[in-house]
Amino acid sequence: MGNSIGSFPASKLAVTHNTHKLIILAGLNSISEVIRDKFSTPINHFLAYFTNGDLNVDRWLGQYLYDPLILHSKSDEMISFRNAELNALYGGKLVEVFGTHNNLRVDWKIILDYLNN
């Protein structure tokens, strides 16, 4: 399970060790994507230059052989829901949860069902 910025090492480890289950909770797609959401256009281009390619979760999800479970809230004030949508382009199941970034309300039955199937 990778939470927030931990979605990068979790996805990398899942591919490297061929795990059959991967859960991404409020995860980023990349640092560049987070910057695009947070900063105005002139600053965005400047920062994007220095962060391009950093912590790209999709680099690993594109190699992941199984379907991850992606949980994210549209009320997440730190990492936008768009990051989850971009991660879901590589397959898996995207489930909207509720709450804020550091106070997510997750239905644990969804996680248990995913782990048991």
Backbone bond lengths (Angstrom), bond angles and torsions (degrees), N, CA, C in turn:
res aa  C-N    CA-C-N  psi(-1)  N-CA   C-N-CA  omega(-1)  CA-C   N-CA-C  phi
1 M - - - 1.444 - - 1.518 108.39 -
2 G 1.323 114.85 130.87 1.451 120.62 175.50 1.515 109.73 -117.07
3 N 1.314 116.08 126.84 1.459 121.76 179.99 1.523 109.20 -112.51
4 S 1.319 117.05 128.62 1.455 123.83 176.90 1.535 110.02 59.26
5 I 1.325 117.01 -123.16 1.472 120.47 -179.68 1.533 111.06 -66.68
6 G 1.335 116.01 -18.76 1.465 120.78 177.54 1.517 113.63 -70.40
7 S 1.335 116.68 -5.55 1.467 118.91 176.80 1.526 111.09 -66.21
8 F 1.339 117.08 -27.83 1.468 119.38 178.56 1.531 111.55 -67.89
9 P 1.353 118.86 -57.22 1.471 116.56 -179.95 1.527 112.98 -63.82
10 A 1.336 117.14 -32.38 1.471 118.90 179.27 1.524 111.24 -65.01
11 S 1.335 117.09 -43.08 1.467 119.31 -179.98 1.527 110.89 -69.44
12 K 1.315 116.80 -37.17 1.470 120.20 177.50 1.534 110.67 -64.33
13 L 1.324 116.68 -44.64 1.462 120.27 178.77 1.529 111.78 -65.69
14 A 1.338 116.51 -37.74 1.466 120.02 179.46 1.524 111.28 -61.30
15 V 1.330 116.42 -39.36 1.465 120.50 178.42 1.526 110.35 -73.81
16 T 1.308 116.43 -47.19 1.465 121.65 -176.68 1.526 111.99 -60.32
17 H 1.339 116.54 -38.74 1.465 120.80 -176.32 1.528 113.07 -105.72
18 N 1.335 115.90 9.08 1.463 121.97 175.19 1.532 112.49 51.92
19 T 1.327 116.24 47.65 1.463 119.33 177.36 1.521 109.21 -75.33
20 H 1.305 116.31 149.74 1.464 121.07 -176.48 1.518 112.47 -89.31
21 K 1.307 117.49 -11.23 1.464 121.76 -178.43 1.521 109.43 -131.57
22 L 1.330 114.96 137.90 1.456 121.95 176.50 1.520 107.81 -145.37
23 I 1.318 116.00 125.49 1.459 121.70 177.50 1.520 107.90 -116.31
24 I 1.315 115.61 128.25 1.463 121.27 176.97 1.525 107.35 -115.20
25 L 1.319 116.09 117.82 1.455 122.86 -176.54 1.527 109.42 -112.51
26 A 1.329 116.25 114.55 1.468 122.11 179.67 1.527 110.89 53.03
27 G 1.322 115.56 40.38 1.457 121.31 -173.56 1.516 113.64 -86.05
28 L 1.311 113.97 155.12 1.458 119.27 175.29 1.516 110.06 -87.00
29 N 1.309 115.71 160.56 1.456 121.77 172.51 1.520 108.57 -92.54
30 S 1.319 115.75 -41.40 1.464 122.41 175.40 1.522 108.48 -166.63
31 I 1.320 116.42 159.91 1.469 120.85 174.91 1.521 109.34 -62.11
32 S 1.311 117.38 -38.87 1.468 121.22 179.81 1.526 111.14 -59.19
33 E 1.316 117.23 -40.53 1.463 121.02 179.70 1.530 110.82 -66.57
34 V 1.308 117.12 -40.78 1.467 120.71 177.97 1.522 110.03 -63.20
35 I 1.313 117.44 -41.32 1.467 121.48 178.95 1.520 110.93 -64.58
36 R 1.324 117.04 -41.44 1.475 119.91 177.89 1.524 110.87 -57.93
37 D 1.317 116.80 -36.45 1.464 120.75 -179.56 1.523 112.98 -74.40
38 K 1.317 117.44 -29.23 1.464 121.06 -169.19 1.524 115.50 -96.64
39 F 1.314 118.47 -26.02 1.460 119.94 -170.66 1.517 112.03 -120.94
40 S 1.325 114.20 155.56 1.463 120.14 178.49 1.523 110.47 -67.94
41 T 1.310 115.87 166.45 1.460 121.52 -172.31 1.527 114.86 -57.17
42 P 1.351 121.66 -49.67 1.469 118.55 -178.33 1.532 112.74 -62.02
43 I 1.319 116.68 -42.96 1.466 119.74 179.13 1.522 109.90 -69.51
44 N 1.307 116.30 -37.23 1.457 122.49 179.95 1.528 110.81 -54.48
45 H 1.318 117.29 -49.19 1.470 120.60 -178.44 1.526 111.49 -63.12
46 F 1.316 116.21 -38.98 1.460 120.77 179.35 1.532 110.66 -64.95
47 L 1.328 116.24 -49.87 1.465 120.06 -179.11 1.528 112.08 -68.66
48 A 1.319 116.21 -36.91 1.465 119.89 179.98 1.534 111.10 -61.10
49 Y 1.316 116.76 -33.34 1.465 120.76 178.41 1.532 110.64 -59.37
50 F 1.332 116.06 -40.74 1.460 120.48 -176.52 1.525 113.68 -84.45
51 T 1.322 117.03 -17.31 1.459 119.08 -176.69 1.519 113.33 -111.28
52 N 1.317 117.77 0.14 1.464 120.97 -177.03 1.527 110.45 -56.38
53 G 1.314 115.35 124.79 1.461 120.02 178.62 1.511 114.35 88.97
54 D 1.335 117.53 -4.71 1.467 119.99 -178.28 1.517 111.54 -79.93
55 L 1.298 115.64 130.31 1.463 123.49 174.90 1.524 112.77 51.42
56 N 1.307 116.11 46.76 1.471 121.14 178.19 1.519 110.09 -79.56
57 V 1.324 115.21 101.76 1.459 121.05 179.13 1.524 110.17 -64.68
58 D 1.330 116.18 -36.81 1.469 118.70 -177.61 1.523 112.82 -63.20
59 R 1.309 117.56 -24.61 1.471 120.57 175.47 1.530 109.97 -58.20
60 W 1.332 116.38 -37.53 1.460 120.81 -179.24 1.516 112.25 -88.10
61 L 1.332 116.85 -37.24 1.463 118.64 178.69 1.520 111.42 -63.14
62 G 1.314 117.03 -30.03 1.459 120.93 177.05 1.525 112.89 -65.50
63 Q 1.328 116.72 -19.55 1.461 121.83 179.35 1.524 112.70 -104.61
64 Y 1.330 116.47 -8.32 1.466 120.46 -176.69 1.529 109.69 -72.09
65 L 1.315 117.72 129.51 1.463 122.51 -172.67 1.526 114.35 -86.33
66 Y 1.326 117.15 -8.08 1.458 120.97 -175.84 1.531 108.92 -120.63
67 D 1.315 116.39 177.88 1.459 120.67 -178.73 1.529 110.43 -95.93
68 P 1.323 117.73 115.87 1.465 119.42 177.29 1.526 111.18 -76.69
69 L 1.308 115.62 161.03 1.460 122.63 171.38 1.522 106.32 -102.72
70 I 1.325 116.04 122.08 1.466 121.60 -176.70 1.521 107.95 -115.39
71 L 1.318 116.16 117.42 1.464 122.72 -178.86 1.528 108.81 -115.12
72 H 1.328 116.12 128.00 1.468 119.10 -177.73 1.524 109.34 -155.37
73 S 1.321 115.91 150.91 1.459 121.98 178.80 1.527 110.50 -105.83
74 K 1.323 116.14 138.70 1.462 119.96 174.73 1.524 111.30 -70.94
75 S 1.324 117.45 -12.51 1.470 122.64 177.73 1.528 112.17 -94.44
76 D 1.314 117.53 6.06 1.464 121.60 179.86 1.526 109.01 -64.58
77 E 1.313 116.44 116.68 1.462 121.46 -177.34 1.527 113.05 -87.54
78 M 1.304 118.47 -10.45 1.466 122.10 -179.28 1.534 112.35 -96.89
79 I 1.323 115.82 -49.56 1.459 121.91 -177.23 1.525 107.07 -125.53
80 S 1.313 116.55 116.21 1.459 120.57 -173.40 1.532 112.09 -65.84
81 F 1.324 114.24 156.82 1.463 122.07 178.43 1.526 111.03 -59.92
82 R 1.321 116.13 -26.38 1.467 120.28 178.62 1.529 111.27 -56.84
83 N 1.324 118.10 -34.77 1.462 120.98 177.05 1.520 110.71 -58.88
84 A 1.325 117.09 -41.89 1.471 121.11 178.47 1.523 110.60 -66.71
85 E 1.333 116.08 -40.38 1.466 119.48 178.65 1.526 110.74 -62.72
86 L 1.327 117.03 -40.17 1.469 120.25 177.85 1.524 110.81 -66.07
87 N 1.317 117.18 -40.33 1.466 120.09 177.89 1.528 111.13 -64.97
88 A 1.319 116.81 -35.65 1.466 120.96 -178.00 1.527 112.58 -71.43
89 L 1.319 117.48 -14.03 1.469 119.76 177.22 1.524 112.19 -61.77
90 Y 1.322 116.68 -19.80 1.467 120.94 -178.50 1.522 111.98 -92.95
91 G 1.319 116.95 8.34 1.450 120.77 179.49 1.515 110.84 109.21
92 G 1.289 114.37 -178.77 1.451 119.74 -179.61 1.509 111.73 92.77
93 K 1.294 114.43 -170.85 1.459 121.59 -175.96 1.523 108.68 -120.30
94 L 1.325 116.16 121.90 1.463 122.13 176.44 1.519 108.02 -98.25
95 V 1.323 115.73 122.37 1.458 121.91 179.96 1.520 108.72 -121.37
96 E 1.329 115.84 127.45 1.458 119.77 176.45 1.528 109.03 -79.73
97 V 1.318 115.51 127.08 1.462 122.01 173.14 1.524 107.21 -110.69
98 F 1.304 117.31 177.84 1.456 120.38 -175.06 1.519 110.48 -120.92
99 G 1.319 115.59 162.65 1.450 121.44 -179.39 1.517 110.65 106.73
100 T 1.316 115.00 -174.14 1.461 121.62 -179.46 1.527 109.48 -102.33
101 H 1.319 116.31 177.73 1.461 120.86 -173.23 1.532 112.42 -55.24
102 N 1.314 116.63 -45.53 1.464 120.18 -177.14 1.520 113.22 -97.93
103 N 1.329 116.81 9.05 1.452 120.72 -179.65 1.532 109.83 -145.43
104 L 1.315 115.53 57.70 1.467 120.74 -178.09 1.524 110.93 -78.03
105 R 1.313 114.66 143.46 1.468 121.31 173.91 1.524 106.91 -107.94
106 V 1.304 114.86 107.93 1.466 121.67 -175.38 1.517 109.30 -110.95
107 D 1.312 116.47 134.20 1.453 121.79 172.73 1.533 106.69 -81.16
108 W 1.309 116.19 105.17 1.457 120.57 -174.11 1.523 112.42 -66.34
109 K 1.318 117.29 -17.87 1.462 120.18 175.85 1.531 110.10 -62.24
110 I 1.333 117.37 -35.28 1.474 121.38 178.00 1.523 109.58 -61.90
111 I 1.316 116.28 -44.22 1.469 120.48 -179.80 1.526 110.46 -67.17
112 L 1.323 117.20 -45.28 1.469 119.89 179.06 1.517 112.25 -61.47
113 D 1.328 117.10 -41.88 1.474 120.59 177.21 1.521 110.86 -61.21
114 Y 1.324 116.51 -42.60 1.469 120.83 179.04 1.535 110.16 -62.82
115 L 1.307 117.69 -45.14 1.464 121.22 -177.41 1.524 112.27 -69.01
116 N 1.317 116.93 -30.85 1.465 120.71 -177.16 1.529 114.03 -88.03
117 N 1.299 118.39 -6.29 1.478 120.54 -179.38 1.509 111.65 -108.27
